[in-house]
Amino acid sequence: MTNSSRAPDREARFSALYRATYADLVRFAQRRVDHSHAEDVVAEAFLVAWRRLDDLPKQADDARAWLFGVARHTIMNSRRGSDRRRALAVRLATSASTATDGAADLVAQQVDLAAAWNLLSEVHQEALALAVLDELTAPQAAVVLGISPVAFRLRLSRARRALRAHLDHRPEPALAPASVTERQSS
């Protein structure tokens, strides 16, 4: 059987699986994650199913259970990632409070960094963490994220730019009292 004749069979099998299990899988995910994330979990599960269609059990009930397992793993991976990001934010925040008294500027910089870190999107936090904290090269980090090295470099560049913007954003100095302004202009 050629690849071209297998493609319609694969598509038909996947479509049948999708129609038979989509609603159940959404309900499964909604019971475990926020409703706004359930669709993402289901999409990831079906992406895995498409990629591994040849590994999928032949029986409909077994395939349904297999998909539930994929969705469960997706949820667990997402939670682990969230836990790591929260732990990193806590480490950044607490490192600022453990500096010595003689390093006031260092403490201020760390507090600024922790505050700026919390303002970054999760995507930017992840890119910076992989590059700086985990010390991965762009090709290695790209593998972790499932994207190309070029896409990772672009993501990292944007994350660095966002972090710099948050660090450079300082409140404007208070306006000088009118009496001082008048004396200066005279």
N, C-alpha and C positions, 0 to 999 in steps of 0.2 A: 504494500500500500504506500503510495507516495505522500509526501507532505501536503501537497495541494488537495488530495482527496481526504486527508485526515482533518484538515482545517474545518470544514463544515461539520464533521462529526464532533470535534472538540467544542465548537461554538454551540451546537445543538445540546450537547451534554451539559455545558456550563449554563446555558440559558434555562434548561429544565431545572437544574439545581438551584439557580437563582430564584426562579418563580416559586419553587417548592419550599424554600427555606428563608427567604428574605424577611418576611414579617416575623417569623419566630426568632430569627437572629437579632432583629432590632429590639424586640421585647426582652430578650436575654440580656442584651447590652444595656438597655435602659434600666434594668433592675440593678445594675452593677456600677454604672457611671452616670454622671450628669446627662440629662436628656440631650443637651447640646453636643455632647461628645459621642453619643451612641452611633450616629450615622458614620462618623469617622472610623469607629471600631469595626463596624460592619463592612465598610468599604475596604479596610485593610484585610479583613478576613477573606473577602471575595477576591482580592488581589492575590493573596497567597493561594487560594483555591485555583485561580486561573493558572498561576505559575506551576502549581504542583498537581494539575488535573490528572495526570497519569498515576499519581500516588493516592488519589482519592478512592476511598472504598466504593465498590460497585453498588452495594445495597443502599437504597435511599436513606433508611434510618441510620445506617452506619456513617454515611456521608454527612448527614445532618449533625450527628454527634461529633464527628471530626471537625466540622466547621465551628461548632460551639467551643471545642478545645482551642482552635486557632484564635477565636475571639477572646477567650479567657487569657491566653498567652499575651495577646495584644494589650489587653487591659492591665495585666500584671507588669508588662514592660513599661507601659506608660506611667504607672504608679511608681515604679522604681526610678524612672527618670525624674518625675516630680519630686520624689523624696531626695534624690541627689541634688537637685537644684535648690531645694529648701535648705538642705544641710550646708551647701556651699554658701548660700546667703547668710546663714547663721555664723559660719566660720569667718566670713568676711566682716560681719558686724562685731563678733566677739574679739577678733584679732585687734580691732581698733581700741578696745577697752583694756587690753593686756599690755599695752606699750608702757614704757617707763615714763616717769614724770619729766625727765630731761628731754624727752623727744616730743614736745608739744606740736611741732610742725608735722611730724610723722603721724601723730594721732589724728590731727586735723585732716591730713591727706587720706588716711585710712577711713575716717568717718565719711569724707566726701566720696571715696570710692565705693563704700558700702551703700551709701544713699543712691549714687549713680547706678550701681549694679541693680538695685531694686527697681529702678525706672526702666531698665532694658526689657525688651520682649524676651520670652523664653527662647526663641530662635537665636537671638543675639547672645544671650547668656550661654547657651549650649556651644555655639561656635567659639566664643572666647575661652570657655572652660576646656574644650578639647585641645585648643592650640596652646594656651598658656598654662593651665593647671595640670592637664594630662600630658602635656608636652608631645602631642602627636603632630606629625608632619601633615601637610595638606592632603596628600594621597591617603594617608592612614585615617585621618578624620573623615575624609570623603567616603571611605569604605564603611565606617561606623554609621554614617548618616544615609548611606545608600545613594549618594549623589556623585557627580564627577569632581575631580580635584579642582577644576576651573570654577565650578559652581560653589565649592567650599571656599575657595579663595575670595570669590566675590562676596559671599555671605560673611566671611571673617572681616573683610574690608569694611562692609557696611556696619558690622557690629562695633568695630573699633571707632568708626566715625560717630556712631550713636553714643558710645561711651565718652568720647572726647567732648561731644556736644553737651552731655549731661555734666561733665566735670567742668567745662568752661562756662556753663550757665551760672553766673553769680547774680545775686540781686543787685540792682542798680543802686549806687550810693544815694543816700538821702539828699534831697535838694538843700542847698545852703539857705540859711535864713535870709529874708529879704534885705535886712540891714547890711549883711556882708556883701551881697550881690550889688547893692547900690554903691557901697564904698569902692568896690573893685571897678565899676564902670565909670566912676568919677575921675 
